[in-house]
Amino acid sequence: MILELAGLIEAITGFAQGQIQEKAQRSEVVIKLLKDFGLDPEHPPADFTAVYQYTLVAYGVGKRREDTRTWQCIQTLDSNPYAGTTITGATGLTPAQRLSMVTLGAIDHSPTP
């Protein structure tokens, strides 16, 4: 699910810092917003875009609008920068690097050790 980032930022910054005094109150607002945007408060999503949106809500509530504007530049990041890149047989990669690249879209048909 892809949400309009500007709308998400507008929603989370609609609560002034002074309005959200206590942790419990802040948590209630975060849970409400996650549900309003179709995100499950109990189970963070798996895809990059939804994880970013979930994190934006979880950490952005109560922040100044000016502080959240820089977060919009992340919207341009490609969630699969290695899509279609074949790393089968590539040498010099650690298992962690190989896994990271596959997670980001690379294709690896190498046998697993």
N, CA, C and O atoms as CSV, one atom per row, in Angstrom:
chain,resi,resn,atom,element,x,y,z
A,1,MET,N,N,0.850,-1.172,0.000
A,1,MET,CA,C,0.000,0.000,0.000
A,1,MET,C,C,0.899,1.241,0.000
A,1,MET,O,O,1.798,1.360,0.833
A,2,ILE,N,N,0.655,2.153,-0.930
A,2,ILE,CA,C,1.440,3.372,-1.000
A,2,ILE,C,C,0.538,4.533,-0.608
A,2,ILE,O,O,-0.513,4.756,-1.209
A,3,LEU,N,N,0.966,5.265,0.408
A,3,LEU,CA,C,0.211,6.412,0.881
A,3,LEU,C,C,0.874,7.676,0.370
A,3,LEU,O,O,2.070,7.691,0.081
A,4,GLU,N,N,0.103,8.712,0.264
A,4,GLU,CA,C,0.670,9.989,-0.126
A,4,GLU,C,C,1.465,10.512,1.071
A,4,GLU,O,O,0.901,10.750,2.139
A,5,LEU,N,N,2.776,10.688,0.890
A,5,LEU,CA,C,3.650,11.073,1.986
A,5,LEU,C,C,3.279,12.438,2.557
A,5,LEU,O,O,3.360,12.636,3.770
A,6,ALA,N,N,2.880,13.364,1.725
A,6,ALA,CA,C,2.508,14.695,2.212
A,6,ALA,C,C,1.316,14.606,3.165
A,6,ALA,O,O,1.285,15.295,4.185
A,7,GLY,N,N,0.343,13.765,2.839
A,7,GLY,CA,C,-0.818,13.590,3.716
A,7,GLY,C,C,-0.441,12.948,5.035
A,7,GLY,O,O,-0.980,13.300,6.084
A,8,LEU,N,N,0.485,12.008,4.980
A,8,LEU,CA,C,0.953,11.339,6.187
A,8,LEU,C,C,1.669,12.333,7.097
A,8,LEU,O,O,1.423,12.362,8.302
A,9,ILE,N,N,2.547,13.141,6.526
A,9,ILE,CA,C,3.273,14.143,7.311
A,9,ILE,C,C,2.305,15.173,7.884
A,9,ILE,O,O,2.454,15.594,9.032
A,10,GLU,N,N,1.328,15.574,7.104
A,10,GLU,CA,C,0.328,16.530,7.577
A,10,GLU,C,C,-0.405,15.968,8.799
A,10,GLU,O,O,-0.650,16.685,9.769
A,11,ALA,N,N,-0.747,14.696,8.742
A,11,ALA,CA,C,-1.479,14.069,9.846
A,11,ALA,C,C,-0.639,13.980,11.110
A,11,ALA,O,O,-1.127,14.270,12.202
A,12,ILE,N,N,0.635,13.576,10.969
A,12,ILE,CA,C,1.435,13.393,12.177
A,12,ILE,C,C,1.891,14.704,12.791
A,12,ILE,O,O,2.136,14.774,13.996
A,13,THR,N,N,2.008,15.753,11.968
A,13,THR,CA,C,2.436,17.031,12.531
A,13,THR,C,C,1.250,17.890,12.953
A,13,THR,O,O,1.425,19.001,13.454
A,14,GLY,N,N,0.049,17.372,12.748
A,14,GLY,CA,C,-1.142,18.098,13.170
A,14,GLY,C,C,-1.283,18.159,14.681
A,14,GLY,O,O,-2.113,18.899,15.209
A,15,PHE,N,N,-0.473,17.380,15.366
A,15,PHE,CA,C,-0.489,17.370,16.819
A,15,PHE,C,C,0.718,18.144,17.305
A,15,PHE,O,O,1.849,17.678,17.169
A,16,ALA,N,N,0.495,19.319,17.868
A,16,ALA,CA,C,1.602,20.140,18.353
A,16,ALA,C,C,2.301,19.431,19.506
A,16,ALA,O,O,1.684,18.654,20.235
A,17,GLN,N,N,3.594,19.704,19.665
A,17,GLN,CA,C,4.365,19.079,20.725
A,17,GLN,C,C,3.718,19.300,22.089
A,17,GLN,O,O,3.708,18.393,22.921
A,18,GLY,N,N,3.192,20.463,22.320
A,18,GLY,CA,C,2.577,20.766,23.605
A,18,GLY,C,C,1.339,19.936,23.868
A,18,GLY,O,O,0.987,19.700,25.024
A,19,GLN,N,N,0.670,19.485,22.810
A,19,GLN,CA,C,-0.536,18.678,22.970
A,19,GLN,C,C,-0.222,17.253,23.393
A,19,GLN,O,O,-1.064,16.571,23.978
A,20,ILE,N,N,0.966,16.815,23.101
A,20,ILE,CA,C,1.301,15.428,23.406
A,20,ILE,C,C,2.339,15.443,24.523
A,20,ILE,O,O,3.544,15.448,24.271
A,21,GLN,N,N,1.854,15.451,25.752
A,21,GLN,CA,C,2.706,15.600,26.911
A,21,GLN,C,C,3.215,14.263,27.429
A,21,GLN,O,O,4.404,14.120,27.716
A,22,GLU,N,N,2.360,13.323,27.548
A,22,GLU,CA,C,2.725,12.073,28.186
A,22,GLU,C,C,2.908,10.964,27.160
A,22,GLU,O,O,2.317,10.985,26.081
A,23,LYS,N,N,3.743,9.996,27.525
A,23,LYS,CA,C,3.998,8.870,26.625
A,23,LYS,C,C,2.731,8.120,26.266
A,23,LYS,O,O,2.535,7.746,25.110
A,24,ALA,N,N,1.881,7.899,27.234
A,24,ALA,CA,C,0.653,7.139,26.987
A,24,ALA,C,C,-0.222,7.865,25.974
A,24,ALA,O,O,-0.775,7.248,25.064
A,25,GLN,N,N,-0.343,9.162,26.137
A,25,GLN,CA,C,-1.153,9.949,25.210
A,25,GLN,C,C,-0.538,9.898,23.809
A,25,GLN,O,O,-1.255,9.770,22.816
A,26,ARG,N,N,0.785,9.996,23.733
A,26,ARG,CA,C,1.468,9.950,22.450
A,26,ARG,C,C,1.245,8.581,21.795
A,26,ARG,O,O,0.986,8.496,20.594
A,27,SER,N,N,1.348,7.518,22.590
A,27,SER,CA,C,1.144,6.165,22.067
A,27,SER,C,C,-0.258,5.992,21.504
A,27,SER,O,O,-0.437,5.362,20.462
A,28,GLU,N,N,-1.244,6.543,22.182
A,28,GLU,CA,C,-2.625,6.464,21.692
A,28,GLU,C,C,-2.755,7.144,20.341
A,28,GLU,O,O,-3.424,6.631,19.444
A,29,VAL,N,N,-2.114,8.302,20.195
A,29,VAL,CA,C,-2.165,9.040,18.930
A,29,VAL,C,C,-1.474,8.234,17.825
A,29,VAL,O,O,-1.987,8.144,16.710
A,30,VAL,N,N,-0.313,7.650,18.132
A,30,VAL,CA,C,0.425,6.860,17.146
A,30,VAL,C,C,-0.426,5.679,16.695
A,30,VAL,O,O,-0.542,5.423,15.497
A,31,ILE,N,N,-1.021,4.959,17.642
A,31,ILE,CA,C,-1.850,3.793,17.297
A,31,ILE,C,C,-3.032,4.212,16.439
A,31,ILE,O,O,-3.356,3.542,15.459
A,32,LYS,N,N,-3.675,5.308,16.797
A,32,LYS,CA,C,-4.822,5.797,16.019
A,32,LYS,C,C,-4.399,6.135,14.590
A,32,LYS,O,O,-5.071,5.745,13.635
A,33,LEU,N,N,-3.297,6.850,14.442
A,33,LEU,CA,C,-2.839,7.239,13.102
A,33,LEU,C,C,-2.428,6.021,12.271
A,33,LEU,O,O,-2.733,5.947,11.081
A,34,LEU,N,N,-1.742,5.076,12.895
A,34,LEU,CA,C,-1.367,3.864,12.154
A,34,LEU,C,C,-2.618,3.175,11.622
A,34,LEU,O,O,-2.662,2.769,10.460
A,35,LYS,N,N,-3.633,3.044,12.471
A,35,LYS,CA,C,-4.884,2.410,12.042
A,35,LYS,C,C,-5.575,3.237,10.960
A,35,LYS,O,O,-6.095,2.684,9.991
A,36,ASP,N,N,-5.580,4.568,11.125
A,36,ASP,CA,C,-6.209,5.453,10.132
A,36,ASP,C,C,-5.573,5.290,8.749
A,36,ASP,O,O,-6.251,5.417,7.729
A,37,PHE,N,N,-4.268,5.008,8.723
A,37,PHE,CA,C,-3.567,4.854,7.453
A,37,PHE,C,C,-3.449,3.394,7.015
A,37,PHE,O,O,-2.697,3.068,6.097
A,38,GLY,N,N,-4.208,2.515,7.690
A,38,GLY,CA,C,-4.251,1.116,7.285
A,38,GLY,C,C,-3.017,0.312,7.655
A,38,GLY,O,O,-2.742,-0.721,7.044
A,39,LEU,N,N,-2.270,0.778,8.651
A,39,LEU,CA,C,-1.076,0.068,9.106
A,39,LEU,C,C,-1.385,-0.603,10.441
A,39,LEU,O,O,-2.059,-0.020,11.290
A,40,ASP,N,N,-0.900,-1.814,10.624
A,40,ASP,CA,C,-1.175,-2.583,11.827
A,40,ASP,C,C,-0.203,-2.189,12.936
A,40,ASP,O,O,0.999,-2.416,12.797
A,41,PRO,N,N,-0.690,-1.604,14.033
A,41,PRO,CA,C,0.196,-1.186,15.126
A,41,PRO,C,C,0.934,-2.349,15.792
A,41,PRO,O,O,1.998,-2.152,16.378
A,42,GLU,N,N,0.380,-3.544,15.707
A,42,GLU,CA,C,0.978,-4.709,16.362
A,42,GLU,C,C,2.049,-5.390,15.516
A,42,GLU,O,O,2.935,-6.053,16.055
A,43,HIS,N,N,1.972,-5.231,14.199
A,43,HIS,CA,C,2.886,-5.934,13.299
A,43,HIS,C,C,3.394,-4.975,12.220
A,43,HIS,O,O,2.668,-4.682,11.270
A,44,PRO,N,N,4.618,-4.488,12.353
A,44,PRO,CA,C,5.167,-3.616,11.311
A,44,PRO,C,C,5.171,-4.333,9.963
A,44,PRO,O,O,5.364,-5.548,9.910
A,45,PRO,N,N,4.961,-3.600,8.885
A,45,PRO,CA,C,4.897,-4.195,7.546
A,45,PRO,C,C,6.259,-4.682,7.066
A,45,PRO,O,O,7.288,-4.379,7.669
A,46,ALA,N,N,6.250,-5.434,5.983
A,46,ALA,CA,C,7.492,-6.010,5.457
A,46,ALA,C,C,8.082,-5.212,4.299
A,46,ALA,O,O,9.300,-5.208,4.123
A,47,ASP,N,N,7.253,-4.539,3.509
A,47,ASP,CA,C,7.798,-3.844,2.340
A,47,ASP,C,C,8.389,-2.485,2.720
A,47,ASP,O,O,7.964,-1.862,3.693
A,48,PHE,N,N,9.365,-2.039,1.945
A,48,PHE,CA,C,10.134,-0.835,2.247
A,48,PHE,C,C,9.256,0.396,2.441
A,48,PHE,O,O,9.402,1.111,3.432
A,49,THR,N,N,8.359,0.645,1.515
A,49,THR,CA,C,7.536,1.856,1.579
A,49,THR,C,C,6.678,1.877,2.825
A,49,THR,O,O,6.607,2.896,3.511
A,50,ALA,N,N,6.021,0.763,3.129
A,50,ALA,CA,C,5.160,0.714,4.311
A,50,ALA,C,C,5.975,0.800,5.595
A,50,ALA,O,O,5.525,1.404,6.568
A,51,VAL,N,N,7.173,0.202,5.615
A,51,VAL,CA,C,8.036,0.317,6.798
A,51,VAL,C,C,8.403,1.779,7.015
A,51,VAL,O,O,8.395,2.263,8.146
A,52,TYR,N,N,8.721,2.477,5.938
A,52,TYR,CA,C,9.062,3.895,6.040
A,52,TYR,C,C,7.879,4.696,6.579
A,52,TYR,O,O,8.051,5.550,7.448
A,53,GLN,N,N,6.690,4.423,6.070
A,53,GLN,CA,C,5.495,5.136,6.521
A,53,GLN,C,C,5.202,4.830,7.995
A,53,GLN,O,O,4.868,5.727,8.770
A,54,TYR,N,N,5.330,3.571,8.364
A,54,TYR,CA,C,5.115,3.141,9.750
A,54,TYR,C,C,6.086,3.881,10.678
A,54,TYR,O,O,5.690,4.395,11.724
A,55,THR,N,N,7.352,3.925,10.280
A,55,THR,CA,C,8.383,4.587,11.074
A,55,THR,C,C,8.130,6.084,11.156
A,55,THR,O,O,8.328,6.696,12.206
A,56,LEU,N,N,7.700,6.665,10.064
A,56,LEU,CA,C,7.399,8.091,10.037
A,56,LEU,C,C,6.321,8.432,11.050
A,56,LEU,O,O,6.434,9.433,11.757
A,57,VAL,N,N,5.278,7.618,11.133
A,57,VAL,CA,C,4.222,7.841,12.118
A,57,VAL,C,C,4.766,7.607,13.524
A,57,VAL,O,O,4.573,8.437,14.412
A,58,ALA,N,N,5.446,6.475,13.726
A,58,ALA,CA,C,5.906,6.106,15.066
A,58,ALA,C,C,6.866,7.137,15.669
A,58,ALA,O,O,6.831,7.389,16.873
A,59,TYR,N,N,7.711,7.725,14.842
A,59,TYR,CA,C,8.695,8.664,15.363
A,59,TYR,C,C,8.384,10.119,15.056
A,59,TYR,O,O,9.015,11.017,15.614
A,60,GLY,N,N,7.430,10.362,14.185
A,60,GLY,CA,C,7.163,11.737,13.777
A,60,GLY,C,C,6.090,12.457,14.571
A,60,GLY,O,O,6.031,13.687,14.557
A,61,VAL,N,N,5.234,11.706,15.267
A,61,VAL,CA,C,4.149,12.341,16.020
A,61,VAL,C,C,4.746,13.261,17.078
A,61,VAL,O,O,5.585,12.856,17.881
A,62,GLY,N,N,4.294,14.498,17.055
A,62,GLY,CA,C,4.760,15.480,18.031
A,62,GLY,C,C,5.940,16.304,17.556
A,62,GLY,O,O,6.327,17.266,18.219
A,63,LYS,N,N,6.520,15.944,16.415
A,63,LYS,CA,C,7.656,16.708,15.885
A,63,LYS,C,C,7.140,17.929,15.125
A,63,LYS,O,O,6.009,17.952,14.638
A,64,ARG,N,N,7.991,18.928,15.040
A,64,ARG,CA,C,7.611,20.126,14.296
A,64,ARG,C,C,7.539,19.818,12.807
A,64,ARG,O,O,8.309,19.003,12.300
A,65,ARG,N,N,6.618,20.467,12.108
A,65,ARG,CA,C,6.438,20.264,10.669
A,65,ARG,C,C,7.763,20.479,9.922
A,65,ARG,O,O,8.086,19.735,8.995
A,66,GLU,N,N,8.513,21.485,10.325
A,66,GLU,CA,C,9.782,21.794,9.670
A,66,GLU,C,C,10.760,20.622,9.794
A,66,GLU,O,O,11.555,20.371,8.889
A,67,ASP,N,N,10.694,19.906,10.925
A,67,ASP,CA,C,11.591,18.780,11.137
A,67,ASP,C,C,11.226,17.585,10.265
A,67,ASP,O,O,12.078,16.742,9.985
A,68,THR,N,N,9.985,17.505,9.837
A,68,THR,CA,C,9.553,16.359,9.045
A,68,THR,C,C,9.688,16.598,7.540
A,68,THR,O,O,9.630,15.644,6.765
A,69,ARG,N,N,9.863,17.819,7.122
A,69,ARG,CA,C,9.970,18.107,5.682
A,69,ARG,C,C,11.135,17.368,5.043
A,69,ARG,O,O,11.035,16.918,3.902
A,70,THR,N,N,12.235,17.241,5.767
A,70,THR,CA,C,13.398,16.559,5.193
A,70,THR,C,C,13.111,15.087,4.953
A,70,THR,O,O,13.782,14.457,4.137
A,71,TRP,N,N,12.139,14.533,5.638
A,71,TRP,CA,C,11.801,13.122,5.464
A,71,TRP,C,C,11.196,12.850,4.095
A,71,TRP,O,O,11.229,11.717,3.617
A,72,GLN,N,N,10.646,13.874,3.464
A,72,GLN,CA,C,10.021,13.676,2.157
A,72,GLN,C,C,11.033,13.291,1.097
A,72,GLN,O,O,10.671,12.641,0.116
A,73,CYS,N,N,12.305,13.675,1.265
A,73,CYS,CA,C,13.297,13.329,0.246
A,73,CYS,C,C,13.493,11.824,0.170
A,73,CYS,O,O,13.914,11.317,-0.870
A,74,ILE,N,N,13.204,11.103,1.230
A,74,ILE,CA,C,13.333,9.650,1.236
A,74,ILE,C,C,12.351,9.018,0.250
A,74,ILE,O,O,12.587,7.916,-0.245
A,75,GLN,N,N,11.253,9.714,-0.034
A,75,GLN,CA,C,10.225,9.167,-0.917
A,75,GLN,C,C,10.793,8.825,-2.286
A,75,GLN,O,O,10.258,7.959,-2.978
A,76,THR,N,N,11.857,9.485,-2.681
A,76,THR,CA,C,12.421,9.246,-4.006
A,76,THR,C,C,13.322,8.022,-4.059
A,76,THR,O,O,13.706,7.582,-5.143
A,77,LEU,N,N,13.664,7.468,-2.904
A,77,LEU,CA,C,14.518,6.283,-2.895
A,77,LEU,C,C,13.810,5.096,-3.527
A,77,LEU,O,O,12.608,4.901,-3.346
A,78,ASP,N,N,14.560,4.323,-4.255
A,78,ASP,CA,C,14.032,3.104,-4.858
A,78,ASP,C,C,14.131,1.999,-3.828
A,78,ASP,O,O,15.199,1.781,-3.256
A,79,SER,N,N,13.033,1.297,-3.581
A,79,SER,CA,C,13.045,0.240,-2.580
A,79,SER,C,C,13.705,-1.030,-3.101
A,79,SER,O,O,13.971,-1.944,-2.320
A,80,ASN,N,N,13.973,-1.108,-4.388
A,80,ASN,CA,C,14.636,-2.268,-4.985
A,80,ASN,C,C,15.784,-1.815,-5.884
A,80,ASN,O,O,15.726,-2.015,-7.097
A,81,PRO,N,N,16.823,-1.208,-5.311
A,81,PRO,CA,C,17.883,-0.656,-6.158
A,81,PRO,C,C,18.661,-1.707,-6.941
A,81,PRO,O,O,19.297,-1.373,-7.941
A,82,TYR,N,N,18.628,-2.969,-6.514
A,82,TYR,CA,C,19.350,-4.025,-7.223
A,82,TYR,C,C,18.429,-4.895,-8.066
A,82,TYR,O,O,18.832,-5.971,-8.507
A,83,ALA,N,N,17.198,-4.448,-8.295
A,83,ALA,CA,C,16.227,-5.237,-9.056
A,83,ALA,C,C,16.814,-5.637,-10.402
A,83,ALA,O,O,17.267,-4.797,-11.179
A,84,GLY,N,N,16.793,-6.950,-10.658
A,84,GLY,CA,C,17.268,-7.464,-11.931
A,84,GLY,C,C,18.774,-7.674,-12.018
A,84,GLY,O,O,19.260,-8.226,-13.005
A,85,THR,N,N,19.517,-7.245,-11.007
A,85,THR,CA,C,20.963,-7.434,-11.005
A,85,THR,C,C,21.275,-8.860,-10.570
A,85,THR,O,O,20.851,-9.299,-9.501
A,86,THR,N,N,22.011,-9.570,-11.395
A,86,THR,CA,C,22.369,-10.945,-11.065
A,86,THR,C,C,23.721,-10.954,-10.362
A,86,THR,O,O,24.715,-10.453,-10.888
A,87,ILE,N,N,23.739,-11.532,-9.164
A,87,ILE,CA,C,24.987,-11.617,-8.406
A,87,ILE,C,C,25.458,-13.065,-8.277
A,87,ILE,O,O,26.372,-13.363,-7.507
A,88,THR,N,N,24.834,-13.951,-9.028
A,88,THR,CA,C,25.248,-15.359,-9.030
A,88,THR,C,C,26.709,-15.440,-9.460
A,88,THR,O,O,27.089,-14.919,-10.509
A,89,GLY,N,N,27.508,-16.087,-8.652
A,89,GLY,CA,C,28.918,-16.243,-8.974
A,89,GLY,C,C,29.785,-15.051,-8.620
A,89,GLY,O,O,31.001,-15.106,-8.798
A,90,ALA,N,N,29.194,-13.976,-8.124
A,90,ALA,CA,C,29.983,-12.797,-7.742
A,90,ALA,C,C,30.904,-13.176,-6.588
A,90,ALA,O,O,30.503,-13.908,-5.683
A,91,THR,N,N,32.120,-12.686,-6.621
A,91,THR,CA,C,33.071,-12.992,-5.560
A,91,THR,C,C,33.332,-11.750,-4.718
A,91,THR,O,O,33.093,-10.622,-5.147
A,92,GLY,N,N,33.830,-11.991,-3.506
A,92,GLY,CA,C,34.176,-10.873,-2.628
A,92,GLY,C,C,33.031,-10.377,-1.769
A,92,GLY,O,O,33.203,-9.434,-0.996
A,93,LEU,N,N,31.864,-10.995,-1.890
A,93,LEU,CA,C,30.716,-10.584,-1.079
A,93,LEU,C,C,30.634,-11.457,0.177
A,93,LEU,O,O,30.772,-12.678,0.102
A,94,THR,N,N,30.413,-10.835,1.299
A,94,THR,CA,C,30.177,-11.610,2.515
A,94,THR,C,C,28.752,-12.156,2.445
A,94,THR,O,O,27.938,-11.639,1.680
A,95,PRO,N,N,28.434,-13.187,3.223
A,95,PRO,CA,C,27.055,-13.683,3.241
A,95,PRO,C,C,26.048,-12.582,3.597
A,95,PRO,O,O,24.949,-12.550,3.045
A,96,ALA,N,N,26.415,-11.686,4.511
A,96,ALA,CA,C,25.510,-10.596,4.899
A,96,ALA,C,C,25.292,-9.617,3.746
A,96,ALA,O,O,24.175,-9.146,3.534
A,97,GLN,N,N,26.347,-9.312,3.006
A,97,GLN,CA,C,26.217,-8.414,1.853
A,97,GLN,C,C,25.352,-9.055,0.773
A,97,GLN,O,O,24.506,-8.400,0.165
A,98,ARG,N,N,25.579,-10.344,0.547
A,98,ARG,CA,C,24.799,-11.069,-0.460
A,98,ARG,C,C,23.317,-11.047,-0.072
A,98,ARG,O,O,22.460,-10.770,-0.911
A,99,LEU,N,N,23.017,-11.338,1.197
A,99,LEU,CA,C,21.639,-11.334,1.672
A,99,LEU,C,C,21.014,-9.942,1.535
A,99,LEU,O,O,19.861,-9.816,1.125
A,100,SER,N,N,21.766,-8.913,1.873
A,100,SER,CA,C,21.258,-7.541,1.751
A,100,SER,C,C,20.916,-7.207,0.306
A,100,SER,O,O,19.876,-6.611,0.028
A,101,MET,N,N,21.787,-7.591,-0.603
A,101,MET,CA,C,21.544,-7.297,-2.013
A,101,MET,C,C,20.324,-8.056,-2.531
A,101,MET,O,O,19.532,-7.505,-3.296
A,102,VAL,N,N,20.167,-9.308,-2.123
A,102,VAL,CA,C,18.994,-10.082,-2.537
A,102,VAL,C,C,17.733,-9.452,-1.956
A,102,VAL,O,O,16.710,-9.363,-2.635
A,103,THR,N,N,17.804,-9.020,-0.714
A,103,THR,CA,C,16.656,-8.358,-0.077
A,103,THR,C,C,16.264,-7.102,-0.849
A,103,THR,O,O,15.090,-6.736,-0.895
A,104,LEU,N,N,17.246,-6.446,-1.452
A,104,LEU,CA,C,16.998,-5.221,-2.211
A,104,LEU,C,C,16.800,-5.484,-3.704
A,104,LEU,O,O,16.899,-4.563,-4.515
A,105,GLY,N,N,16.518,-6.752,-4.072
A,105,GLY,CA,C,16.113,-7.050,-5.425
A,105,GLY,C,C,17.075,-7.841,-6.299
A,105,GLY,O,O,16.710,-8.236,-7.407
A,106,ALA,N,N,18.299,-8.082,-5.828
A,106,ALA,CA,C,19.268,-8.811,-6.648
A,106,ALA,C,C,18.857,-10.268,-6.798
A,106,ALA,O,O,18.127,-10.808,-5.966
A,107,ILE,N,N,19.331,-10.894,-7.862
A,107,ILE,CA,C,19.030,-12.299,-8.145
A,107,ILE,C,C,20.296,-13.096,-7.858
A,107,ILE,O,O,21.369,-12.772,-8.368
A,108,ASP,N,N,20.170,-14.135,-7.045
A,108,ASP,CA,C,21.322,-14.964,-6.696
A,108,ASP,C,C,20.924,-16.435,-6.756
A,108,ASP,O,O,20.083,-16.901,-5.987
A,109,HIS,N,N,21.548,-17.155,-7.687
A,109,HIS,CA,C,21.286,-18.584,-7.817
A,109,HIS,C,C,22.472,-19.397,-7.305
A,109,HIS,O,O,22.595,-20.585,-7.604
A,110,SER,N,N,23.345,-18.748,-6.530
A,110,SER,CA,C,24.496,-19.445,-5.970
A,110,SER,C,C,24.030,-20.459,-4.953
A,110,SER,O,O,23.049,-20.224,-4.247
A,111,PRO,N,N,24.731,-21.604,-4.864
A,111,PRO,CA,C,24.351,-22.577,-3.832
A,111,PRO,C,C,24.648,-21.996,-2.450
A,111,PRO,O,O,25.647,-21.302,-2.254
A,112,THR,N,N,23.784,-22.285,-1.519
A,112,THR,CA,C,23.991,-21.799,-0.159
A,112,THR,C,C,24.965,-22.707,0.560
A,112,THR,O,O,24.895,-23.928,0.416
A,113,PRO,N,N,25.883,-22.125,1.341
A,113,PRO,CA,C,26.900,-22.936,2.026
A,113,PRO,C,C,26.293,-23.771,3.138
A,113,PRO,O,O,27.008,-24.510,3.815
